[in-house]
């Protein structure tokens, strides 16, 4: 059986080559936001690329600081989302990782993760003079007929928008395949996290973060499913990833992509990072709906950041129970306003349940906002609380 | 007699406390922090020994805390300010449930249980809003000392609001108020209120009991106007202990003494 490492390398290569190949063959390329219903676009023959994911690659390659500074020179405020700053700063940047993303023919953005993406893509559309389609998800659709109809109508408009600009039609059998693979990949992604429900944990949270790319950028493909199946197989044969005596911790929110380990120091065998809930945000629920479009409505309206505050708090409660967690490190990621707004109620909820927590202020991709000594102090103080 | 030394290597001052085997404070000392933290701590240590007429050989344990704690080369152990303040604060007042500490660089709210164990804490964000540094920098813009700010603020006769909590932006606002002919006293009061507002926000991040006693420590706690403003905003009595700047150093000294004697501490 092919190793997970080898499959992941192929997924990376295929993804970055697909853009260049598409441009060469005259195939339309779209930049899409993270929780766009990519299945619809791929079923219409569009090659989809994720600027947010590319910003992560730039941060992990230690290029984000330069790119953000370059963006600032172009009169952007430092307070903007660092992903968007990297995106703008990567324009005209020499020696881009993977040669950079090719120019898009269209842009698709959604507001089921944040409001910034729409503004960012809107600005990109103006700068590049290309069409933009925006999908609005007011809340998780659930059983609400009105909401489902509202989103379904937007999907129809999206299809018409793509057809208008490419003359491509939807391949419905391709759509079904995509949705089936997405559903399967998300199930496998959930299974990987579930490995850490056992004590000791089976797979490091940092290793899960490093396995994120396929669920983000290759959701809806056979390759993503193959990768996660291989990873689960390998993990089940390897030894535990922690000790039974470890204090089990949750990292709430985004990793810090510019750090080699993606999380600051301070976690070890005694204080183990068992789960990062950000990676679980990608465990989209495609449900068991009667049609592919209905499945997509359920999945993409039900993204974590689109939930109500109470739903988010209940979810964290459940994670603490399911994963037997003893404390929570909360990353106050200054780039993500939507996630920042939840921190005080989350701290209050955890305190009521006598779960210690600590807030670490930094950023997902801008190392200028990473203050190592301050973070160390907070982590050390937090560990003092957790010591029995 | 054996003695134990606690050093709080803060961002503005080095505070030192020496205790004896019965946990009595036998000496306190404070020196400004120089560029070389270790050298400043050494200087403070020598000064304290001289004050107490003791020799280094009488000191059987040294624990450092504070932002420069890891720079202190001659200590046995370094502990965080949160731990040190909780031990020190609880030891001087076992009814204390909350400690508010406003230091030069960090502001902290510490919540303890009835045994003095830290249950929760919150610290200021990366910027200096709500810290002693904020008052230090802004007072310099007004040509007064931090100590003078207290007296002057009590003469304020109008309520000004500062829209910026950022130290740098606040300076700009100060200049603008001065240009408009605003009274210095009113500007100072507005600066103190801005710090209180930051601490109030920090307080909201932890969930202390409704009636717990609050100890207010750190150099800034000597500012009466800020203490009063905090008390009103938090709707609680706030107690400033004697020598509020030395509570962290005292806690550090106690930490070593108690651990050395294998006494159980909640830490």
Contacts between the chains, C-beta under 8 A, distances in Angstrom:
chain1	res1	chain2	res2	distance
A	332	B	125	7.6
A	343	B	205	7.9
A	344	B	204	6.4
A	344	B	205	5.9
A	347	B	122	8.0
A	347	B	205	5.7
A	347	B	206	7.4
A	347	B	207	7.6
A	348	B	207	5.5
A	351	B	119	7.9
A	351	B	120	5.8
A	351	B	206	7.0
A	351	B	207	4.0
A	352	B	207	6.9
A	354	B	119	7.9
A	356	B	119	7.4
A	356	B	120	6.7
A	357	B	120	7.7
A	358	B	121	7.6
A	359	B	122	7.0
A	359	B	205	7.1
A	361	B	125	4.9
A	361	B	126	5.4
A	369	B	126	7.1
A	371	B	126	5.3
A	373	B	67	7.5
A	374	B	123	8.0
A	374	B	126	6.2
A	377	B	67	7.5
A	377	B	80	6.0
A	377	B	81	7.5
A	377	B	106	7.9
A	377	B	123	7.7
A	378	B	123	6.4
A	380	B	80	4.9
A	381	B	80	4.4
A	381	B	81	7.6
A	381	B	82	3.8
A	381	B	83	6.8
A	381	B	118	7.7
A	381	B	121	6.1
A	384	B	79	7.8
A	384	B	80	6.2
A	384	B	82	6.6
A	384	B	83	4.9
A	384	B	118	6.6
A	384	B	267	6.5
A	385	B	117	7.9
A	385	B	118	5.1
A	385	B	119	7.1
A	385	B	120	7.5
A	385	B	121	7.5
A	387	B	267	7.7
